[in-house]
Amino acid sequence: MRIQLETVSASPGGRLPIAGEIDFGFVDLGRGQRFITPVGVQGAISKRADVLTLDYNARFTLLLSCDRCLAWVERDFEMNFSHVLTLLKPEEDSEAIFCPDGQLDMATLCVDDVLTSLPRRTLCHPDCKGLCPECGASLNSEDCGHRQQSGDRPDGDPRWAALKNLNLGDEN
């Protein structure tokens, strides 16, 4: 999706609407995770004085695996982005998007925006119990019994058991 920026000036009110879909099927998120739908893009490029501003919304659905229990989860996302566009080479510390040929490659920009904004961790639900460290059973759906037998903490985490014998001095 390439957009000619000169058409923004010719548009009514100096505003060019943008709408379309971008296929992210080529993106490998790893571990079998993937985009289920194309990314729907809707927004506009506005020109005020000599400044071009891109504001857009991206909507899509991902198939992700829970980081605790590995269950598959479908998640809908809606993200908003805003950028300043420039036809002139920006200064080094500028965050403006440089469009030297007067064209904006919307697909490339959208891929960069979406991939850098995805959450680092995914949980099937906030209180996901994960997998049993001994047998690998999902603790969300079954009680394998290992968790209650391990360790000395109420949550059964055996990693804390070694701290029971730690001598921190007299308690007076």
HELIX and SHEET records of a PDB file:
HELIX    1   1 GLU A    6  ALA A   10  1                                   5    
HELIX    2   2 PRO A   12  GLY A   14  5                                   3    
HELIX    3   3 MET A  106  SER A  117  1                                  12    
HELIX    4   4 HIS A  146  GLN A  149  1                                   4    
HELIX    5   5 PRO A  158  ASN A  165  5                                   8    
SHEET    1   A 2 ARG A   2  GLN A   4  0                                        
SHEET    2   A 2 GLN A 103  ASP A 105 -1                                        
SHEET    1   B 4 ARG A  15  ILE A  22  0                                        
SHEET    2   B 4 VAL A  39  ARG A  48 -1                                        
SHEET    3   B 4 VAL A  51  SER A  65 -1                                        
SHEET    4   B 4 ARG A  34  PHE A  35 -1                                        
SHEET    1   C 5 ARG A  15  ILE A  22  0                                        
SHEET    2   C 5 VAL A  39  ARG A  48 -1                                        
SHEET    3   C 5 VAL A  51  SER A  65 -1                                        
SHEET    4   C 5 TRP A  72  THR A  86 -1                                        
SHEET    5   C 5 ILE A  97  PHE A  98  1                                        
END                                                                             
